[in-house]
Amino acid sequence: MEPLRAGDPVQVGGFALRGRLGAGGMGQVFLAHSRGGRAVAVKVVHPHLAQQGEFRRRFRREAAAARAVSGVFTAPVLAADPDGDPPWIATAYVPGPSLTEAVTGAGSVPLPDGSFWPLAAGLAEALQAIHAEGLLHRDLKPSNVLLAADGPRVIDFGITRALDGTALTGSGATIGTPGFMSPEQAEGRQVGPATDIFALGAVLAFAATGREPFGDGPPLAVLHRVVNNEPCLEGLPSPVHALITACLAKKSADRPTIAQLLDQVTSHWVPRGDFPNVVPWPEAVTTLIEAHATSATRRYTEHPSTASASTVTAVAPEREELARRDEQAQQTRRAAGPQEAARLYAQLAVDYARVLGADHPDTLRSRHSHAWNLGRAGEHVEAARLMADVAVDRARVLGPDHPDTLQSRHSHAWNLGRAGEHAEAARLMADLADDRTRVLGPDHPDTLRSRNSHAANLERAGEHAEAARLDAQLTVDYARVFGPDHPETLQTRHNHAWNLGRVGEHVEAARLMADVA
């Protein structure tokens, strides 16, 4: 981060600007803090673009659409003012290097295989969230991918579309970066979701090889190779080569869909452990992440004279020991049970907070694991109390729509129900089901699980009529998503019939129960 320069704004909207993060074709990016202390990245539009009425109209439309994107692997848009002087847009600050910095900073060393697959999965999910809101990225490239501790983040989504048709360099400017543009972009043809798939393939090729797949050189020469030449993917493992090659098909119709991509990724990789947010990057990248987090927050957390270049590297040995103990705690739960695992995670949470800070994802994860294991050991009251605190802190640090936040909310409500607070648990599960529907989609297993828990707690609270109504809806959705013979489908059919019987509809309940049996 660079200091603010003379003439830079010091306040934009409700955000206090602290320094310069970089610049792009649309504007200057600043690190800022909200009034509540949240770190944000504020992009202030260049004056020559702000003077164009058509740009402002498109910017307004695309900024509104981009705010609806809530994917886990995107940096969410927090606020925007298309009518400001100048216009600006604020997104969550991601403390981590760009993919460009991570690869080139290590001497163009590609990411290892263990990092490639979580990168591919995260970027595919990010594009899925962007496309779900009717947006295209159009300029996915390594510098628009940030590597956070718990996975990648795609930035500048949707807003590139606002530039389409405006006078950037004169008339007919093409949006995109030559080495990561699709053939249809290079030739000025119609674009669509498959355009972003091509860019994703090029980004993954860069991550896996340390170089751009169509080489470097003058932009027109690179674009010619994009349209006419095959990418350079020598030396890649067969599964990686196959995935990237499919994405880089010249014809858009020949490229895989996001769903097909995710199927291909998960056939070669699954998240580690029960709590999958284990840092997926090599040590060189995690060091960069720590450096970015430190440089972004140093002025708010320590006196400048106390900052030391050794701060980041000093924690490396302790982090390795914590990671070893983390793995041991997971194994302990399987071997010795949740009570002992809870004890280990309680100690881990304290040590993670000391080494990495109270708001580090690993600290929050250990606190979640402590509470989760207490609940599995039957200590539901204490587990619910602890999990409520974790949910609040995860919402503050990771965002309210982050899957980890949603998971902590689910565990909080689940333990409340187990502690006998069925009405409150049902209320919380209903709210969570709505949020998971919005964030993950109506057919996601976690969404269905929250709906199921909502109905179950209503049942235990004596609200059998409403529980039966919810079970009837859930039965249809379970059968559609998992199949009519799936255990969850059959159990929900049983619950539906049982609740109907409790409200006096014995004939219908008997008929349904007979079918289930």
N, C-alpha and C positions, 0 to 999 in steps of 0.2 A: 504494500500500500504506500502511495506517495502522499505527502502533505497537500493540503489545499493550496491552490495558487491564487495570486491576486486576481480579483474579478470573479472567482468561483462563488457560487451561492453558499451560504452557511445554513440556510433553512429552506426546505422545500416541503410544502404541505405541513404535516405535523412531524416531519423528520429533521433531526439535526445532523448536518453533514459533517463528517470527521476526516475524510481523506479520499484520494482518488484510487479507484480499483483498476481502471482501464478505460478504453474508448473503442467504439465501433462505428459502423457506417451510419447508425441512427443517432448516436449520441454519446455523451460522456457518462461513465458509471462511477458513482460515489458510494463509499461505505457510510452508512448513517445509522442512527439509533432512533427508535420510536420513543414516545414519551414514557412508555412503560419499560424501556430498556432493551427492547428486542433489536438485534442487529439486522439491518436490511440493506439491500443493494438498490440504490435509486438511479435510474437511467434518465438523464435530462436530455431532451431532444435537441439536436443541432439547430441553430437559428435559421439556417436556410431552408430546412424542412418545415420548421414551425410556421414559416410564412406562407406555406402552401395550403389553401383551403381543402383541397382534395385529400392531402395527406392527413390533416386533422380529422376529417370525416372517417377515413378508413382506420386511422389510429383509434378513434373512439369506439368504432364497431369491434375491432379486433381485441382491444384491451378488455372490453366487456366480456367477450367470448373467452379470452384467456383466463379471466378471473374465475370462470366456472371449472377450469381444469384443476382437479384435486388429486392427481396421481401421486403415488408415493415417491416416484423417482423423477419428479419435476420440482423446480423451485417455484412455489406458488406465488401468484400475483396477489399482493396485499392491498394495493391502492393504486389509483391512477387519476390524473387530471388532464384529459385531452384538450381542455379549454384554457389551461394555465398559460402563463407567460414566463418561461416556455412550458410546453407540455412535458409531463414526466410520468414515469411508471415505477412502482416500487415492488420488489420481490424479496422473498426470504433470502437472507445471506447464507451462503453455503461455505463453511470454512474448510476449504480443500483446494488442491491444485486442479487446473484443467488437465484433460487427458494429454493435451499437447505438452504441458509442462512436465507431467509425470513421465512421459516417454522420452522427450528430448532432453529433459534435465538429467536423465540417467544415461546420457550418451546414446540416445536412440535405441535403448534396450527395450524389447517388447515385453508386454506383460506376460507372466507365466500362465500356464494352462489353468491353474487353479483360480486365477483372477479373470481369465477371459470369459468363462461361462457366466459367473454372476454379473459381469459387465454386460454381456449380451442379453441376459434375462432382464436386467434393470432397464436398459435402453429400450427393449421391445415393449415393456410395460409402460414406459413413459410415452412412447409413440401411441400406444393403445389409448391412453388417457387423453392425449391431445386430439387424436382422430375422433374420439367419442364425442367431442364438443364441436365437431365440424371444422376443425382447424387442420392446416398442414404446417409443418415446420419450415420446409423449403431450404433451410440452411443448416442442417445438422452437420457438424464437423467437430473435430477434437477440441477446439477451443470453446465450443458450446456444450461440452460435457465436463462437469465438475465431479471430482472423486471425493465424496464424503466418507466418514468413518464407516457408515453402515451401507454404502452402495453408491452408485452414480446418481447424478442429478442432471437433467437436461434443462438448459436455460434458453431464453430468447425464443420460446415457442410461440407460434401464432402471430407475434408482432411482425415478423418478417413479411407476412402476407399483407400487412398494412402498407408496405412500401410498393407493392405491385402497382404499376401504372403511374407512379409518381416520378418526377424529374430528379433522379439521383445524380446522374452524370450526363444528363441530357435526355432525349427521348429514347424510349425503347430499351432502357437498362434492364438487364437480366439479374434476378435475385439468385444468389448462390455463390459458392466458392468452387472454382473450376475443378479441383481434384476430387470433390465430393458431390458434384452435380450429376444428375442422371442424364442419359442421352436425350430424353424428351425435353429436359430443361435446356440443355446445350443447343438444341435445334429449335427452341421456341415453340414446342408443341404443348398440347394440353397436359397438365400435371394432375396427380391424384395421390392417394395414400401410398401407392407403389413407388412414387418418387422418393418419399422418405425412407422406404425400405432399401432402395439403392444406396442412399446416403449412409444408412446404417451399416450396410455391407462394407462401404469404403472406410467408415470409422473403425469398424471391427478389424479390417485388414491392417489399418495403421496401428491399432493396439497390438495385434498379433505379430506384426513383422517389424515395427519401428519405422516404417516408411509408407508414403502414399502409394496406393495400388496402381496408379497410372503415372507415376513419376512426377518430376517437377519441371520447371521451365516456364516459358512465356504462357500466359493464360490460353491463348488460342491453340497452342501446340498441345497443351494438356487436354483441352476440350476435344480436340481431334482424336486423341488416344482414347478418351472416354467413349466416344461414339464408335470408333472403328477397331480398337485393339482389345485384347484380353488383359485382365489385370495380372500383375506380377504377384503370385502367391506361393512362390517356391519355398519348400522346406516346412510347410505347415502340416500338422497332424491331419489325418484323413477327415475326422469329424469336423474340425475347424475349417478346413479347406472346403468341405461340402457345404457348410452353412453359408460361408462368405460367397462362394461361387453362385449359389442360388439367389442370394440377394442382389448380386451384380449382373443378373441377366439383362441383356440389352433391351429386350421387349418387356414392357411393364407387366403384361399379362402372364409372363413366365416366372415372375418373382413370387415368393411365398407371401401369404397373408401374415398378419401379426400372430394370429392363433396358431398357424402352422409353424411359425418360427419358434414360439414358446414351446410347442410340442417337441420340436427338434432339440431345443436347448435342454429341456427337462429329461429327455431321453439319455442325456450324457452327464447331467449334473442335478443334484438336489441340495438344498441348503443343509448345512451341518447342524446336527443336534435338534433339540426341542425348541430352542430359541435361536432362530437362524441369523440374527444380526451379528454374527462373528465377522470381524474385520476381514474383508475379502482380498486385501491388497498386500503386496510384498512390503518388506520393512522400509525400503527406500521411499515408498509412497506414503506409508503411515507417518514417517518422519516429516514429509512435506505437509501432510494434513495437520500435524501438531504445530508446525511452523505457521501455517495459515491461521489456525485458530489463535495462536499466541499473538501474531502481528495484528490481528483484527481486534483483539480485546485488551492488549497490553496497557493502553493508556487509561483503561477503565479499571484495571485490576491491580496495577503495581506502579510504583514510582519509576520514571524512566531510568534513573540511575541504578536501579536494582535489576534491570533486564540483563540477561546473559545468554550468549549463544549456546551455552552448555545446557540451558534449561530443558530443551527438547530431548537431547541425546541422553541426559542423565537418567531419565525414567525408563529407557529402553530395557535394561536388565530386569527392573522390577516388573515391567509389563510382561516380559516373558514368563516370570515366575507366577504372576497373576493368571496368565493364560493357562499355565499348567494346573494351577489350583482350580480354575474354572472347569477344565476338562475333568479333573478328579471329582468335583462336586456332582457333575452330571452322571459319572459312573457310580458314585456313591448312592444316588437316588435309586438306581436300578438294583444295586447290590444290597444296600443296607436299609433302604426305605427313605421316605420323605422327611422324617423327623431329623435324621442326621444330616441330610442334604440341606435342610433349612438352616441348621446351625452353621454349616460351612458357608452357605451363601450370605448369611448375616455378617460373618467375618470378612468375606470377600467384598461386600458392599462398602464396609468401612475403609478397607485398604484401597479399593478402586477410587473412592472419593478423595483419599489422601494423595494418591499418585496422579490421578487424571483429572480430578475435580468432581464436585457434586453433580454437575449437569452433564458429565460425559455419558454417552449412550451405554457404555459398559457398566458404569455405576448404576444407572437406572435399570439396566437389565438384571443386575445382581439383586437389586432391591425387589424387582418383580419376582425373580426366582425364589427369593427368601419367602415372600408372602405366598406365592403359589404352592410351595412345598408345605408351608404351615397349613394351608387349606386342605391339601391332600392328606395331611396327618390328622385332620379332624379339628384343628384349632381355627374354626371358621370366623369367630368374632374378631380375633386378633388379625387374622389374614385379611378380613374385609377392611379393618382400620388401616392396615399398612398399604393395601392395594389402592385404597382411595387416595392416599397421599402420592403414590407412584403415578396414578392416572393424572392427577393434577400437574405434577412436575413434567411428565412426558408431554402433556398438552402444551405446556409452556415452552419446553425446549425443542421438541420435535414437531409440534403442531397438532391441532385437534384431530386432523384427519389421518395422521400417521398410523399404519397398522399396529405398531407397538402401543400407541395410546389407546386405540380401540380394543386391543387385547387386554390391557390392564383394566379398562372399564368393564369388559365382560367378566373378568375374574373377580372384580370387586362385587358386581351384582350377583354372580354365582355364589360367592361366599356369604353374602347377605341372605340369600335364599336358604342356604344350608344352615345358617344360624337362626332361621325361623322368621326372618323379616320378609315374608313372601310378597306382601303388597308393594313394599318399596323396591324389592328386587324386580318385580314385574314392571314397575314404572321405568326403572333404569334400563331394563332389557328392551322395552318398547322404544325408548329414545335411541338406544344403541342400534337396534334393528333398522330404524330409519336412517341413521348416519351410515351404517354399513351398506345399505341399499344405494345410497347416494355415492359413496366413495368406491365401493368394491363391485357394485352391481347386484341386482336382485337374485341372481342364481349362484353367487359365490357361496361356497360351503360355510364360511364364517357368518354370512348374512342369514342363511337358513338356520344355523346353530343358535343365533341370537333370537330369532323368531320362535324357535322351539323352546328355548329357555323362558321366553316371555309367556308362552302358553302354559308351560309346566308350573311356573310360579303362580299364575292366575288360578290354576287348578288347585294348588296347595293352599291358596288363600280363600278357597271356596267359591270362586267365580267360575262355576262350571259351564254356564251358558256361553260366556265370552271365550272361555278356553276351548269349548267345542267348535265355536265358529272359527277360531284361529287354526285349530287342528285340521279342520276341513280344507281350508285354503292351503295349509302347509302340506297336506297329503298330496294334493294335486301337483304342487311344485316339486316335492321330493321325487314323485314318480316321473315327472318330466325330466328332471336333472340327473337323478341317479338310477332311475328305472323302477318298475313296479315291484320287483322282488328284493330291492335293497333293504337291509335291516332297518334303516331309519324310516323308510316308507312304511314298512309293516308296523313298526312301533307307533308311528304317528296315527295310522289307521286305528290301531288298538286304543290309543288315547282318545281319539275322536269318539269312538263308540262308547267308551267308558264314561266320558263326560256327558254324552247324551243321556245315558242311563241315569246319571246323578240328577239331571233336571227333569226326570219323569218320562222321557221319550223311550220307554222300554222296548216297544216293538221295533222301532228303527234301530235302536242300539243293538238288539239281539240279531237283527238281520245283518248289520255291518260286522258284528263280532264273529258271526258264523262264517262270513266271507274271509275274514282275517285268519280264522282258525284253519 
